[in-house]
Amino acid sequence: MSDATPEEVMPPVEGPPGWTEGRQEFFRAFHRERRPGLDGPLRTVMFAIETDTGVIGMIRMTLDDDGTAETGMWLARSARGRGLGTEALRTLLDEARAAGARTVRADTTPGNKAALAVLGRTGAALVPDGDKVYARLELDS
Ligand SMILES: CC(C)(COP(=O)(O)OP(=O)(O)OC[C@H]1O[C@@H](n2cnc3c(N)ncnc32)[C@H](O)[C@@H]1OP(=O)(O)O)[C@@H](O)C(=O)NCCC(=O)NCCS
């Protein structure tokens, strides 16, 4: 995660910019809390995205009772723009289907062209709403 900014990889934490001790601790706690996976209280599984050079990012899935999964992901800067984000999302859709989800949701911002491209290419319907764009993928279509 040192090759990404904190804002790209986790919710905002107050303080000076960069990977401060506080943000590093928050990052660890964020992942530890989700360690129990889909059966845990947060009903979230975090997948490391790995290539032969090691871990290059993370993709998350949270499962709701109504058959909807929610996802978010990040890649290290040096791993972006090579199709790995698209591949990771496609793999996540298979995991969501296997976990019983029928719909996968994600949100991003209108300026995040890479995220919009990945979501669009995976077949998501994109709905802009103010400073957000909401994406929805139907798994049985
Ligand atoms: C979003 C993210 C996961 C995408 O992963 P990626 O591996 O870079 O994506 P891919 O290589 O599969 O595809 C990127 C697509 O976006 C396009 N793209 C990338 N940057 C772009 C830009 N600034 N403007 C327009 N298009 C852009 C690429 O051309 C490519 O499309 P193409 O294959 O049709 O040419 C990655 O960029 C990332 O980690 N960003 C920071 C964290 C983040 O924003 N996460 C998503 C939050 S919703």
The ligand as an ORCA input file, in Angstrom:
! r2SCAN-3c Opt
* xyz 0 1
  C      -9.569      1.953    -10.460
  C      -8.465      0.921    -10.636
  C      -8.689     -0.232     -9.647
  C      -8.520      0.389    -12.088
  O      -7.577     -0.653    -12.257
  P      -6.631     -0.729    -13.553
  O      -5.921     -2.025    -13.542
  O      -5.833      0.506    -13.617
  O      -7.713     -0.755    -14.676
  P      -7.579     -1.425    -16.118
  O      -6.169     -1.393    -16.586
  O      -8.258     -2.772    -16.058
  O      -8.481     -0.457    -16.973
  C      -8.289      0.886    -16.851
  C      -9.077      1.535    -17.947
  O      -9.232      2.889    -17.581
  C      -8.652      3.682    -18.568
  N      -8.063      4.822    -17.874
  C      -7.123      4.801    -16.920
  N      -6.842      6.056    -16.520
  C      -7.654      6.871    -17.265
  C      -7.834      8.269    -17.338
  N      -7.170      9.102    -16.541
  N      -8.720      8.739    -18.235
  C      -9.429      7.912    -19.030
  N      -9.305      6.576    -18.998
  C      -8.418      6.063    -18.120
  C      -7.631      2.828    -19.252
  O      -7.371      3.285    -20.546
  C      -8.348      1.499    -19.266
  O      -9.323      1.435    -20.274
  P      -9.062      0.703    -21.687
  O      -8.523     -0.656    -21.375
  O     -10.404      0.700    -22.302
  O      -8.050      1.535    -22.356
  C      -7.047      1.517    -10.379
  O      -6.802      2.521    -11.306
  C      -6.868      2.060     -8.964
  O      -6.464      1.327     -8.083
  N      -7.121      3.375     -8.744
  C      -6.975      3.982     -7.424
  C      -8.017      3.478     -6.428
  C      -9.416      3.660     -6.944
  O      -9.740      4.688     -7.521
  N     -10.235      2.622     -6.723
  C     -11.608      2.599     -7.199
  C     -12.484      3.365     -6.262
  S     -14.159      3.307     -6.826
*
